[in-house]
Amino acid sequence: MAMAVNVSLHRRPTFRPVALHFQSLLTDMAKSGTKPTTRPAKPYERKLSPPSGSGAATVADSPHSKTPPASSPSPKDASSSSASASADTFPKDLRGCYLESCELLNPTIRPRAGELRDWDITVLASGKVSEADANDFAAWSDSQLESLIEDFPPGDDKRWRAEILRKTKEQLDGPPDSIGRKPKPGEGDIHIRKIPDSKYSFRLWGRGLEARRQYCLDWVHSETGEAVNSPFGSQYELWSVPNRRTPMVPCASGRLATAEQAFGMALKDIPPGQEKFVLVEGTACLFKRPGKQSIYFEVPVRPRPVNVDPDILVLDFTGED
């Protein structure tokens, strides 16, 4: 989620876990001299936990992503990038990402207006709210805020509350963090490649993941473009492998898990079409199916300026002497 961040925030079906949001709040406040401490024990101990129904779909901490596909261009690449800017539906800020998660996870609950709106958005995007909590969402959301306040020194709850709400708004005003979010037509940086001997295609996308140097990968139906979960069931494996151009360079190989699997979700519990892999730029992958030819591909590496260290002289042996 992750990736509230979807409980997926993205834990389940979208971007990153609310726990990371709270950790970020606490870290920022600690840096500014506001250090949480342990309060005296109460008759009961309330712990902030993800709303019921939270799963795993996004991991929001990890920097990686970027580049153009190693295989030949796909007609769908061109069509996805030719849409006019006016049709761009990509969220303009983190709040937009969270609101999409709210609609996906809790479509019948609306955040309150006023100063608690961003807090409610964060909580609703963290995961599916139980029916019992949904019946009095305002009270339940307030209890989550109170639980977080209890991590700070006692005696100044009003100040901590204001600071948490301020930090929450500040974060949601920030750039979109879309790890795990499924792309929409026309948003750009979407690459589709057909999987031979099947009705499905790989879809790789990276919009909103540039700073993380990551891409996401899922499966879509080749005819309809509809995202599907594990169309091959358990009869497939996706591995990270040495790059075929530099096989002599040491490289750790291993079987890759989906973001949902990384959070412990069973395939049957993943919302339809929400399964995805989160891949680092430049990762070489090998897709295996029983009785079928294996498929090799490389995650793109986006072009970016090279950091220049004035104390280091760089020699280039790739050109003509």
Backbone bond lengths (Angstrom), bond angles and torsions (degrees), N, CA, C in turn:
res aa  C-N    CA-C-N  psi(-1)  N-CA   C-N-CA  omega(-1)  CA-C   N-CA-C  phi
1 M - - - 1.334 - - 1.092 70.53 -
2 A 3.368 119.50 -30.66 0.704 13.91 -40.77 0.389 99.36 155.49
3 M 3.061 36.07 145.18 1.134 80.15 120.26 1.301 103.42 17.36
4 A 8.377 71.24 101.40 0.909 32.64 -123.66 1.187 107.63 20.24
5 V 0.496 102.31 -86.86 1.034 85.80 -163.59 1.263 91.19 157.26
6 N 1.019 131.62 110.42 1.331 136.67 -155.73 1.349 111.12 -44.82
7 V 1.041 121.77 114.87 1.304 118.77 -167.24 1.297 105.75 -38.90
8 S 1.317 103.38 -26.24 1.210 110.22 148.08 1.335 101.56 -67.94
9 L 1.236 123.52 -31.57 1.335 127.82 -135.76 1.152 92.13 -4.35
10 H 0.733 61.47 8.11 0.947 87.85 154.40 1.330 113.38 130.87
11 R 1.282 120.26 64.14 1.408 121.10 167.42 1.442 106.77 -110.55
12 R 1.160 119.44 -41.19 1.402 117.27 -173.96 1.439 109.13 -83.94
13 P 1.214 119.88 -88.12 1.398 118.66 -176.58 1.464 116.04 -102.86
14 T 1.284 121.01 10.21 1.412 115.14 -177.84 1.462 120.34 -144.84
15 F 1.272 122.57 -102.29 1.434 117.49 -165.49 1.506 121.46 -100.75
16 R 1.265 123.57 -59.39 1.447 119.45 -178.14 1.505 110.95 -163.03
17 P 1.329 118.79 156.25 1.442 120.49 -171.99 1.509 114.54 -73.06
18 V 1.320 116.20 142.32 1.456 120.94 179.46 1.510 110.57 -58.74
19 A 1.314 117.57 -29.35 1.465 120.38 179.67 1.514 109.93 -57.16
20 L 1.328 117.41 -37.72 1.460 120.47 179.91 1.514 110.30 -68.01
21 H 1.328 115.78 -35.73 1.459 119.89 177.73 1.522 109.43 -62.19
22 F 1.322 116.62 -46.32 1.450 120.63 -179.49 1.527 111.16 -66.24
23 Q 1.336 116.15 -40.32 1.459 119.38 177.86 1.513 109.96 -60.44
24 S 1.332 115.43 -40.76 1.459 120.11 179.65 1.520 110.40 -63.69
25 L 1.335 116.77 -41.63 1.460 120.39 177.85 1.525 110.48 -59.81
26 L 1.328 115.40 -47.47 1.460 119.60 -178.19 1.518 111.11 -64.00
27 T 1.335 116.35 -39.97 1.463 120.42 179.97 1.519 110.86 -64.09
28 D 1.341 116.22 -46.88 1.462 120.38 -179.47 1.521 111.26 -61.95
29 M 1.324 115.80 -41.08 1.453 119.22 -178.65 1.524 111.06 -69.82
30 A 1.322 116.24 -33.68 1.463 120.01 177.79 1.523 110.15 -65.99
31 K 1.337 116.21 -39.88 1.465 120.37 179.86 1.521 111.06 -63.26
32 S 1.335 115.20 -31.34 1.459 118.49 -178.36 1.525 111.90 -87.52
33 G 1.336 115.22 9.68 1.458 118.87 176.67 1.508 113.76 95.27
34 T 1.313 116.89 2.83 1.455 121.51 178.73 1.508 108.67 -98.41
35 K 1.296 118.28 90.44 1.462 121.07 -173.31 1.524 111.83 -100.33
36 P 1.330 115.16 124.04 1.465 118.95 177.99 1.520 111.28 -64.88
37 T 1.297 116.03 146.95 1.462 120.20 175.18 1.522 107.97 -136.64
38 T 1.311 115.09 170.59 1.459 119.02 -179.11 1.520 110.19 -83.73
39 R 1.326 116.69 131.07 1.452 120.63 178.35 1.522 110.07 -86.53
40 P 1.325 116.21 163.44 1.463 118.73 175.22 1.521 109.30 -58.26
41 A 1.330 116.06 146.05 1.462 120.28 -178.53 1.521 110.56 -62.07
42 K 1.339 115.27 145.01 1.453 120.50 178.02 1.528 108.51 -107.02
43 P 1.311 117.05 168.55 1.461 119.76 179.06 1.519 110.89 -56.94
44 Y 1.312 116.53 -28.25 1.456 120.06 177.04 1.512 106.79 -131.56
45 E 1.291 117.00 158.93 1.453 119.88 179.64 1.500 108.94 -115.67
46 R 1.294 117.81 114.46 1.447 120.86 -179.89 1.505 108.78 -96.19
47 K 1.300 116.05 129.94 1.455 120.12 -179.38 1.516 109.73 -117.87
48 L 1.308 115.31 138.71 1.455 119.86 177.23 1.511 108.42 -78.76
49 S 1.297 116.97 118.94 1.460 120.36 179.95 1.511 108.62 -132.62
50 P 1.339 116.84 155.61 1.454 119.13 179.54 1.516 109.99 -59.64
51 P 1.323 116.91 147.17 1.455 120.15 178.29 1.518 110.54 -56.27
52 S 1.314 117.08 154.14 1.454 119.89 -179.69 1.514 109.82 -59.90
53 G 1.315 115.02 145.57 1.452 119.15 179.15 1.504 112.43 93.38
54 S 1.322 118.24 -0.18 1.455 119.13 -179.08 1.510 109.65 -71.93
55 G 1.321 114.24 146.28 1.449 118.41 -178.20 1.482 109.75 -133.32
56 A 1.341 118.44 -131.02 1.417 119.46 -179.56 1.473 112.05 -145.95
57 A 1.254 117.52 120.90 1.418 116.81 178.11 1.460 111.58 -149.66
58 T 1.117 123.88 4.17 1.404 125.88 -179.07 1.459 111.36 -166.20
59 V 1.223 114.11 143.96 1.398 120.70 -178.94 1.488 102.92 -123.61
60 A 1.249 119.97 113.37 1.419 117.36 -173.49 1.472 114.67 -99.01
61 D 1.199 119.87 49.46 1.438 119.25 172.88 1.483 106.85 -156.35
62 S 1.263 116.39 111.78 1.433 121.00 -177.07 1.479 106.96 161.85
63 P 1.312 120.07 124.71 1.433 120.35 -179.65 1.493 112.25 -104.94
64 H 1.294 118.12 119.75 1.450 122.28 174.44 1.519 110.24 -178.38
65 S 1.343 119.15 152.41 1.451 124.54 170.82 1.527 116.24 155.56
66 K 1.237 125.32 157.89 1.461 132.37 162.51 1.526 121.48 123.33
67 T 1.409 119.79 147.34 1.464 129.01 170.21 1.502 117.08 134.06
68 P 1.349 118.84 168.68 1.452 120.93 -178.87 1.500 111.21 -92.90
69 P 1.337 118.86 152.53 1.439 122.22 -174.38 1.501 113.97 -62.36
70 A 1.352 116.24 146.88 1.450 120.51 -179.09 1.515 110.77 -79.55
71 S 1.329 118.04 -24.87 1.452 120.62 -178.75 1.518 111.06 -87.51
72 S 1.329 116.06 175.76 1.451 119.92 -177.79 1.517 110.74 -66.57
73 P 1.345 116.91 150.96 1.456 120.39 -177.39 1.524 111.39 -60.12
74 S 1.293 116.04 149.38 1.456 121.28 177.74 1.515 108.59 -105.84
75 P 1.331 118.56 142.76 1.455 120.85 177.76 1.521 111.29 -55.49
76 K 1.329 116.12 -31.71 1.459 118.65 -178.54 1.518 111.35 -71.60
77 D 1.350 116.96 -25.17 1.457 119.16 175.34 1.516 108.91 -61.41
78 A 1.322 115.32 -46.97 1.453 120.58 -176.73 1.519 110.92 -63.33
79 S 1.318 116.79 -44.46 1.459 119.36 -177.91 1.517 111.50 -66.47
80 S 1.334 116.70 -33.70 1.460 119.03 -177.74 1.511 111.79 -73.92
81 S 1.332 117.20 -23.68 1.459 119.47 -177.59 1.515 112.55 -97.43
82 S 1.342 117.92 -7.72 1.451 120.29 -175.80 1.521 113.04 -91.68
83 A 1.321 116.70 -4.32 1.461 119.20 -179.49 1.513 110.33 -62.88
84 S 1.312 116.42 146.91 1.460 120.15 -177.53 1.513 110.36 -70.18
85 A 1.343 114.73 155.37 1.461 119.79 -178.54 1.523 110.38 -61.25
86 S 1.348 116.29 -30.19 1.455 119.33 -177.79 1.525 111.74 -65.51
87 A 1.349 116.43 -20.93 1.459 120.04 -179.07 1.518 111.67 -91.94
88 D 1.317 117.03 2.34 1.459 120.63 -176.76 1.523 110.13 -67.47
89 T 1.310 115.81 120.26 1.464 120.69 -178.85 1.519 112.24 -104.64
90 F 1.324 117.43 7.10 1.461 119.85 -176.49 1.527 110.04 -67.97
91 P 1.342 117.59 135.92 1.472 120.75 -179.06 1.529 111.74 -56.32
92 K 1.320 115.09 142.24 1.470 119.94 -179.13 1.525 112.24 -86.06
93 D 1.319 116.72 -18.31 1.460 120.32 -179.89 1.531 109.00 -150.82
94 L 1.332 115.84 177.49 1.464 120.02 -178.76 1.526 111.07 -64.40
95 R 1.315 116.02 -31.32 1.468 119.75 178.32 1.533 110.62 -59.35
96 G 1.328 115.45 -41.06 1.456 119.01 178.70 1.519 112.00 -62.02
97 C 1.334 116.60 -38.73 1.467 120.68 177.14 1.523 110.39 -63.54
98 Y 1.324 115.51 -44.85 1.459 119.90 -178.07 1.532 111.33 -65.51
99 L 1.336 116.83 -38.69 1.459 119.89 -179.81 1.527 111.16 -63.65
100 E 1.333 116.65 -36.28 1.462 119.54 175.71 1.529 110.04 -62.71
101 S 1.326 116.05 -39.65 1.465 120.21 178.81 1.526 110.68 -66.73
102 C 1.335 116.19 -39.33 1.471 119.89 178.17 1.523 110.18 -58.46
103 E 1.320 115.98 -45.03 1.461 120.67 -177.89 1.521 111.19 -66.38
104 L 1.312 115.24 -34.70 1.459 119.89 -178.93 1.524 111.91 -74.19
105 L 1.324 115.89 -41.66 1.465 120.30 -174.31 1.520 114.01 -89.90
106 N 1.326 115.84 -38.91 1.466 120.35 -174.98 1.527 110.58 -135.22
107 P 1.317 117.40 65.57 1.465 121.02 -173.75 1.524 115.08 -63.64
108 T 1.320 118.36 -18.83 1.468 120.12 -177.13 1.526 113.21 -96.12
109 I 1.333 117.34 -3.42 1.468 120.27 -178.28 1.523 109.18 -110.88
110 R 1.316 116.89 133.58 1.455 121.22 179.79 1.528 110.24 -112.88
111 P 1.330 117.58 138.23 1.467 119.62 176.82 1.524 110.16 -65.76
112 R 1.308 115.68 150.02 1.460 119.86 178.83 1.521 111.17 -71.08
113 A 1.311 116.29 158.33 1.461 120.79 175.03 1.526 108.21 -83.01
114 G 1.325 115.76 165.62 1.453 119.49 176.81 1.513 114.10 90.52
115 E 1.332 115.92 -157.83 1.457 121.05 -171.59 1.525 113.71 -65.93
116 L 1.326 118.09 -21.26 1.465 120.77 -178.34 1.529 113.02 -93.03
117 R 1.322 117.36 2.02 1.464 120.41 -177.03 1.529 111.33 -58.91
118 D 1.330 117.40 -51.15 1.465 119.56 -177.43 1.522 111.61 -65.99
119 W 1.324 116.73 -34.40 1.464 118.65 176.63 1.528 110.05 -63.71
120 D 1.337 116.68 -45.98 1.465 120.39 179.27 1.524 111.14 -61.51
121 I 1.323 116.61 -39.96 1.465 120.39 178.69 1.522 109.77 -59.83
122 T 1.329 115.81 -44.94 1.461 120.54 -179.74 1.527 111.31 -61.17
123 V 1.316 116.51 -43.64 1.463 120.78 -179.32 1.529 111.31 -68.08
124 L 1.321 117.19 -43.96 1.467 120.90 -178.65 1.520 112.10 -66.05
125 A 1.321 116.36 -30.42 1.458 120.01 -179.72 1.517 111.80 -82.38
126 S 1.327 117.13 -5.34 1.461 120.78 -177.07 1.512 113.46 -78.54
127 G 1.293 117.76 -22.11 1.454 120.19 -177.68 1.512 110.41 162.95
128 K 1.303 116.06 174.32 1.461 120.24 -178.21 1.520 109.95 -72.35
129 V 1.313 115.89 126.65 1.462 121.64 179.51 1.528 108.72 -80.97
130 S 1.320 116.28 135.52 1.466 120.01 -178.86 1.525 110.23 -65.07
131 E 1.316 115.28 158.75 1.471 119.67 -179.30 1.522 111.07 -60.32
132 A 1.329 116.26 -39.24 1.465 119.97 -179.25 1.525 110.94 -63.99
133 D 1.330 117.15 -44.51 1.462 120.37 -179.94 1.523 111.25 -71.24
134 A 1.330 116.94 -31.52 1.463 120.44 -179.85 1.525 111.18 -66.49
135 N 1.328 117.43 -27.83 1.465 120.74 -179.78 1.519 111.97 -63.83
136 D 1.314 117.02 -27.22 1.473 120.94 175.43 1.519 107.01 -139.60
137 F 1.321 114.84 64.59 1.459 119.78 -173.49 1.523 112.57 -59.37
138 A 1.331 117.43 -40.76 1.462 120.22 -177.70 1.527 110.96 -57.31
139 A 1.328 116.40 -45.93 1.468 120.17 -179.82 1.520 110.67 -65.67
140 W 1.330 116.47 -40.73 1.466 119.22 -179.44 1.523 111.13 -66.75
141 S 1.335 116.90 -42.10 1.466 120.64 178.55 1.525 110.37 -62.88
142 D 1.335 116.21 -41.03 1.466 119.99 177.64 1.522 110.81 -61.69
143 S 1.331 116.61 -37.22 1.471 119.42 -179.55 1.527 110.83 -65.79
144 Q 1.335 117.15 -33.17 1.455 120.17 177.29 1.528 110.76 -66.90
145 L 1.319 115.96 -39.20 1.461 120.60 177.56 1.525 110.37 -65.94
146 E 1.317 116.74 -43.19 1.464 120.52 178.59 1.527 111.10 -61.71
147 S 1.317 116.11 -38.03 1.466 119.69 179.36 1.517 111.00 -62.24
148 L 1.327 116.09 -39.05 1.460 119.76 179.41 1.526 110.51 -69.46
149 I 1.317 116.68 -39.54 1.465 120.92 179.31 1.526 110.62 -60.78
150 E 1.328 117.17 -31.20 1.461 120.71 -178.72 1.523 112.61 -66.07
151 D 1.336 117.21 -11.94 1.462 120.04 176.96 1.526 111.83 -79.73
152 F 1.332 117.10 -5.48 1.458 121.14 -177.29 1.526 111.06 -107.38
153 P 1.327 116.77 163.31 1.471 120.07 -178.44 1.525 111.08 -55.25
154 P 1.319 117.82 139.58 1.467 121.43 -179.12 1.523 111.62 -71.10
155 G 1.326 115.31 160.13 1.456 119.66 174.81 1.508 115.01 99.69
156 D 1.316 118.34 -9.90 1.463 119.96 -178.53 1.531 109.79 -139.74
157 D 1.319 116.61 42.88 1.465 121.04 -175.26 1.519 112.54 -58.87
158 K 1.313 117.06 -35.40 1.464 120.12 -178.37 1.523 110.50 -62.39
159 R 1.327 115.17 -40.24 1.463 119.36 179.55 1.530 110.63 -66.67
160 W 1.353 116.47 -45.69 1.468 119.38 -178.28 1.528 110.58 -63.39
161 R 1.315 115.58 -39.07 1.464 119.38 179.35 1.527 110.65 -60.65
162 A 1.322 115.87 -47.27 1.468 120.21 -179.97 1.523 111.14 -62.80
163 E 1.337 115.88 -39.01 1.465 119.82 -178.65 1.533 110.95 -68.39
164 I 1.320 117.16 -41.38 1.467 120.62 178.99 1.527 110.32 -63.42
165 L 1.325 116.97 -43.89 1.466 119.91 179.81 1.522 110.96 -65.90
166 R 1.325 116.42 -36.82 1.470 119.68 178.44 1.521 110.54 -65.37
167 K 1.329 115.84 -44.75 1.463 120.20 -179.67 1.529 111.37 -65.70
168 T 1.321 115.71 -37.52 1.463 119.32 178.56 1.524 110.50 -62.43
169 K 1.320 116.69 -45.28 1.474 120.23 178.18 1.521 110.74 -63.43
170 E 1.324 116.00 -40.50 1.466 120.60 -179.91 1.528 110.42 -61.06
171 Q 1.315 116.86 -42.66 1.464 119.91 179.62 1.521 111.70 -67.76
172 L 1.317 117.23 -42.31 1.456 119.82 -178.71 1.526 112.14 -70.34
173 D 1.318 117.04 -22.46 1.470 120.93 174.39 1.522 111.20 -75.62
174 G 1.336 116.69 -13.13 1.460 121.60 -175.92 1.517 113.12 -75.56
175 P 1.337 116.16 179.84 1.465 121.15 -177.11 1.521 112.16 -63.01
176 P 1.328 116.88 153.04 1.470 120.57 -179.84 1.514 112.07 -61.42
177 D 1.311 115.64 139.82 1.463 122.72 177.23 1.515 105.06 -123.15
178 S 1.332 116.12 95.76 1.459 118.86 -165.41 1.511 114.79 -107.24
179 I 1.305 118.70 24.31 1.457 119.34 -178.16 1.528 110.30 -58.89
180 G 1.312 116.04 126.10 1.451 120.74 -179.66 1.514 114.34 91.28
181 R 1.321 117.83 -17.28 1.468 120.99 179.47 1.521 109.93 -69.68
182 K 1.329 117.17 133.28 1.461 120.82 178.23 1.532 109.54 -78.48
183 P 1.335 117.24 138.03 1.472 120.32 -177.01 1.524 112.47 -75.48
184 K 1.323 114.78 159.86 1.461 121.36 175.15 1.523 108.78 -114.91
185 P 1.318 118.01 151.59 1.472 120.79 -179.03 1.526 111.45 -53.37
186 G 1.330 115.49 136.37 1.452 120.24 176.91 1.511 115.29 91.56
187 E 1.332 118.01 -2.02 1.464 119.40 -176.99 1.523 112.88 -83.70
188 G 1.306 118.45 -12.89 1.460 120.65 176.06 1.515 114.34 85.16
189 D 1.343 115.38 162.18 1.466 123.45 -179.22 1.525 111.02 55.37
190 I 1.336 115.77 42.45 1.463 122.06 175.83 1.524 107.38 -117.03
191 H 1.318 116.70 128.05 1.467 121.55 -176.65 1.525 109.29 -126.58
192 I 1.326 116.59 127.62 1.464 121.58 -176.97 1.527 110.05 -121.69
193 R 1.337 116.45 130.46 1.462 122.25 179.34 1.531 109.17 -131.51
194 K 1.320 115.95 127.59 1.468 120.68 -177.99 1.522 110.66 -69.75
195 I 1.325 116.08 141.68 1.464 122.85 175.19 1.526 107.64 -94.50
196 P 1.328 118.56 116.36 1.469 121.23 -177.82 1.532 112.53 -54.86
197 D 1.319 115.16 149.24 1.470 121.81 176.65 1.525 112.54 57.57
198 S 1.319 116.07 38.23 1.463 119.57 177.13 1.527 109.06 -156.58
199 K 1.319 115.48 169.88 1.470 121.18 177.52 1.521 111.03 -93.67
200 Y 1.342 116.42 8.73 1.456 119.42 -171.03 1.526 113.25 -121.35
201 S 1.327 114.05 163.77 1.462 121.54 178.92 1.519 109.14 -133.10
202 F 1.339 115.48 156.37 1.456 120.68 169.49 1.525 107.56 -81.89
203 R 1.312 116.26 142.33 1.465 121.01 171.55 1.524 108.07 -124.88
204 L 1.315 115.92 124.99 1.465 121.92 -179.95 1.521 107.23 -118.76
205 W 1.319 117.61 131.94 1.467 119.44 179.54 1.529 110.10 -143.16
206 G 1.340 115.26 153.91 1.458 118.35 -175.38 1.512 115.73 -139.92
207 R 1.328 118.31 7.27 1.465 120.25 -179.49 1.518 110.02 -62.07
208 G 1.329 116.21 129.95 1.456 120.99 -179.95 1.513 114.26 84.55
209 L 1.338 117.06 -1.77 1.465 120.87 -179.04 1.518 111.82 -113.34
210 E 1.331 116.42 10.32 1.462 120.31 -175.56 1.529 112.71 -58.55
211 A 1.322 116.78 -46.52 1.465 119.87 -177.66 1.522 111.90 -65.81
212 R 1.319 116.87 -27.00 1.462 120.84 -179.91 1.519 112.22 -85.13
213 R 1.333 116.51 -10.73 1.462 121.44 -176.38 1.526 110.13 58.49
214 Q 1.312 115.10 46.38 1.460 121.16 -177.73 1.525 111.12 -129.51
215 Y 1.320 114.34 162.34 1.459 123.35 168.26 1.520 106.83 -134.34
216 C 1.314 116.48 157.94 1.459 121.06 171.94 1.522 108.65 -112.07
217 L 1.319 115.50 151.06 1.461 122.17 -178.15 1.523 109.38 -133.02
218 D 1.331 116.11 134.85 1.458 119.58 173.04 1.522 109.22 -145.29
219 W 1.335 116.03 -171.24 1.463 121.32 177.31 1.519 108.73 -114.26
220 V 1.325 116.36 144.58 1.461 120.89 173.69 1.529 108.62 -133.11
221 H 1.317 116.18 154.33 1.462 120.63 175.11 1.524 107.36 -71.08
222 S 1.320 117.53 127.96 1.465 121.45 -173.82 1.523 113.02 -61.09
223 E 1.327 118.12 -31.81 1.461 120.68 -177.57 1.522 112.37 -84.71
224 T 1.304 116.76 -42.80 1.470 120.21 -173.98 1.520 113.72 -97.73
225 G 1.341 117.21 -20.86 1.456 120.14 -176.37 1.513 113.11 78.02
226 E 1.324 117.22 4.58 1.466 121.36 -178.78 1.523 110.94 -74.80
227 A 1.339 116.17 132.29 1.463 120.93 179.22 1.525 109.99 -70.51
228 V 1.326 116.01 141.16 1.463 121.40 -179.99 1.523 109.17 -132.87
229 N 1.323 115.49 155.39 1.463 121.17 176.62 1.524 110.00 -92.55
230 S 1.313 117.64 132.87 1.467 123.84 174.53 1.529 113.56 26.70
231 P 1.333 117.84 69.72 1.465 119.48 -178.86 1.525 113.18 -63.03
232 F 1.338 116.68 -17.45 1.462 120.46 179.70 1.527 111.22 -100.78
233 G 1.341 116.05 11.47 1.453 120.06 -179.74 1.518 110.84 59.99
234 S 1.314 116.01 -132.48 1.470 120.31 178.02 1.525 111.13 -94.85
235 Q 1.339 116.33 4.66 1.464 120.12 -176.09 1.527 112.23 -89.49
236 Y 1.300 116.66 48.34 1.460 120.29 175.53 1.521 108.67 -157.66
237 E 1.323 115.55 162.53 1.463 121.49 173.78 1.520 107.72 -143.75
238 L 1.317 116.10 138.65 1.461 121.37 173.62 1.523 107.46 -118.10
239 W 1.328 115.53 122.42 1.464 121.51 -175.69 1.522 111.23 -119.17
240 S 1.329 115.26 148.20 1.464 119.90 165.60 1.522 105.25 -90.31
241 V 1.327 116.20 133.12 1.467 121.14 -174.09 1.523 109.63 -135.95
242 P 1.343 117.97 167.66 1.462 120.22 175.86 1.528 110.04 -60.67
243 N 1.317 115.72 146.09 1.461 120.54 177.42 1.518 109.50 -65.28
244 R 1.322 117.21 131.92 1.469 120.35 -175.17 1.527 112.37 -65.96
245 R 1.335 117.19 -19.89 1.466 119.68 179.10 1.518 111.91 -83.20
246 T 1.330 116.11 -21.89 1.467 120.37 178.67 1.526 109.34 -134.58
247 P 1.319 118.13 59.63 1.469 120.67 -176.65 1.517 113.34 -65.44
248 M 1.337 116.04 -17.77 1.460 118.95 -178.10 1.533 112.40 -80.72
249 V 1.323 116.52 -15.08 1.464 120.11 -179.11 1.532 109.09 -78.95
250 P 1.342 118.09 126.49 1.468 120.47 -179.47 1.525 111.17 -54.25
251 C 1.304 115.87 133.82 1.464 120.69 -178.70 1.521 108.84 -151.87
252 A 1.303 115.83 128.19 1.467 119.35 178.64 1.520 109.43 -70.98
253 S 1.322 116.57 129.81 1.458 121.54 176.99 1.523 108.92 -107.01
254 G 1.311 115.57 149.78 1.456 118.33 178.48 1.508 111.21 -173.49
255 R 1.308 115.23 155.09 1.461 119.61 178.16 1.522 109.27 -74.39
256 L 1.320 116.65 135.71 1.456 122.09 -176.87 1.525 110.81 -93.27
257 A 1.310 115.59 144.19 1.465 121.69 177.78 1.518 109.13 -111.95
258 T 1.309 116.57 152.95 1.457 119.75 176.09 1.528 108.95 -69.98
259 A 1.331 115.94 163.37 1.460 119.74 178.34 1.521 110.41 -60.09
260 E 1.323 115.86 -36.60 1.462 119.72 -179.69 1.522 111.66 -66.77
261 Q 1.323 116.13 -42.37 1.467 120.13 177.82 1.523 110.34 -62.49
262 A 1.333 115.92 -36.92 1.465 119.91 -179.89 1.522 111.24 -62.46
263 F 1.332 117.07 -27.18 1.458 121.27 178.33 1.524 112.21 -95.12
264 G 1.339 115.73 7.32 1.452 119.14 175.32 1.514 116.22 85.41
265 M 1.322 117.91 13.89 1.461 120.23 -179.87 1.521 111.13 -81.55
266 A 1.307 116.75 138.56 1.461 121.69 173.63 1.522 108.22 -80.40
267 L 1.326 116.44 150.90 1.462 120.47 -177.51 1.523 111.40 -54.58
268 K 1.315 117.25 -39.51 1.468 120.96 -177.59 1.526 112.41 -66.32
269 D 1.334 117.09 -19.64 1.463 120.59 -177.75 1.523 113.03 -94.19
270 I 1.321 117.64 -5.80 1.466 120.82 -178.85 1.523 109.05 -80.77
271 P 1.325 118.70 126.34 1.468 120.47 178.61 1.525 110.54 -55.23
272 P 1.319 118.24 143.25 1.467 121.81 -177.83 1.526 112.87 -51.29
273 G 1.327 115.48 129.34 1.456 120.95 175.97 1.510 115.80 76.11
274 Q 1.336 118.08 8.62 1.464 120.06 -176.45 1.526 113.79 -101.54
275 E 1.314 118.44 -6.42 1.466 120.69 -178.75 1.525 110.47 -68.25
276 K 1.338 116.07 142.52 1.463 119.36 177.43 1.523 111.09 -162.73
277 F 1.338 115.31 157.66 1.459 122.53 171.98 1.525 107.61 -101.00
278 V 1.324 116.68 148.09 1.464 121.77 172.86 1.520 106.77 -112.19
279 L 1.326 116.85 117.86 1.462 121.83 -172.45 1.524 111.51 -120.95
280 V 1.319 115.22 142.51 1.464 121.43 178.23 1.527 109.58 -80.95
281 E 1.301 116.56 143.57 1.468 121.17 175.76 1.522 110.98 -48.44
282 G 1.312 115.89 139.00 1.457 120.74 174.81 1.514 115.25 81.92
283 T 1.338 118.02 -3.31 1.465 120.03 179.69 1.528 110.59 -65.60
284 A 1.335 116.33 130.15 1.464 121.31 174.37 1.524 107.59 -90.52
285 C 1.329 116.83 129.79 1.465 121.25 -174.25 1.523 111.51 -123.90
286 L 1.324 115.45 150.54 1.461 121.59 176.04 1.525 108.01 -129.95
287 F 1.337 115.65 120.92 1.462 122.38 -178.97 1.526 108.52 -101.74
288 K 1.334 115.96 123.92 1.467 120.59 -175.64 1.529 111.04 -119.21
289 R 1.355 114.73 137.79 1.463 121.84 172.94 1.524 108.47 -135.88
290 P 1.321 117.87 141.09 1.471 120.36 179.56 1.534 111.60 -58.27
291 G 1.316 116.28 129.52 1.453 120.70 175.96 1.509 115.24 75.51
292 K 1.331 118.27 4.63 1.460 121.86 -179.35 1.527 109.84 -122.03
293 Q 1.321 115.16 156.81 1.458 119.76 177.53 1.527 109.68 -66.95
294 S 1.326 116.72 135.37 1.464 120.41 178.57 1.528 109.61 -68.75
295 I 1.314 116.04 153.26 1.464 121.86 -178.62 1.522 109.26 -118.95
296 Y 1.330 116.14 126.41 1.472 122.06 178.26 1.527 108.26 -106.31
297 F 1.318 116.42 139.05 1.470 119.90 173.11 1.524 108.88 -154.30
298 E 1.312 114.86 160.85 1.462 121.04 178.92 1.524 109.55 -119.63
299 V 1.309 116.08 137.02 1.458 121.10 176.08 1.527 107.70 -70.97
300 P 1.313 118.08 132.61 1.464 120.61 -178.27 1.529 113.15 -56.65
301 V 1.314 114.25 155.87 1.470 121.40 173.99 1.520 106.28 -120.26
302 R 1.296 117.12 111.63 1.461 120.58 -176.82 1.523 110.13 -67.13
303 P 1.315 117.25 138.20 1.468 119.52 177.40 1.521 109.93 -68.69
304 R 1.292 117.00 138.65 1.463 120.80 177.72 1.518 108.34 -154.53
305 P 1.319 117.71 158.30 1.465 120.82 179.45 1.521 111.23 -58.58
306 V 1.317 115.63 142.83 1.462 120.95 177.88 1.519 108.87 -86.62
307 N 1.317 116.33 132.32 1.457 119.95 177.86 1.523 109.63 -65.55
308 V 1.305 115.60 131.13 1.460 120.65 -178.17 1.522 109.75 -108.46
309 D 1.319 116.14 121.25 1.460 122.03 176.26 1.521 107.05 -100.39
310 P 1.328 118.12 114.34 1.468 120.68 -177.25 1.526 113.46 -60.51
311 D 1.326 117.36 -18.06 1.466 120.18 -179.44 1.528 112.52 -89.35
312 I 1.330 116.79 -0.52 1.466 120.29 -178.29 1.522 110.42 -120.42
313 L 1.323 116.26 129.59 1.458 122.52 175.12 1.525 108.10 -94.52
314 V 1.320 117.05 126.11 1.461 121.78 -178.22 1.521 109.81 -102.61
315 L 1.332 117.13 124.96 1.463 122.46 176.75 1.522 109.05 -102.37
316 D 1.324 116.74 137.86 1.458 122.00 -179.46 1.521 109.68 -113.20
317 F 1.329 117.13 115.62 1.461 121.87 -179.56 1.535 111.86 -100.24
318 T 1.335 117.20 9.18 1.461 118.89 -175.94 1.522 113.52 -88.64
319 G 1.324 118.12 -16.44 1.462 120.27 -177.70 1.517 112.89 -90.41
320 E 1.342 114.71 -176.06 1.461 120.88 177.85 1.518 109.89 -75.23
321 D 1.350 116.85 145.07 1.464 120.46 177.01 1.525 109.60 -76.22
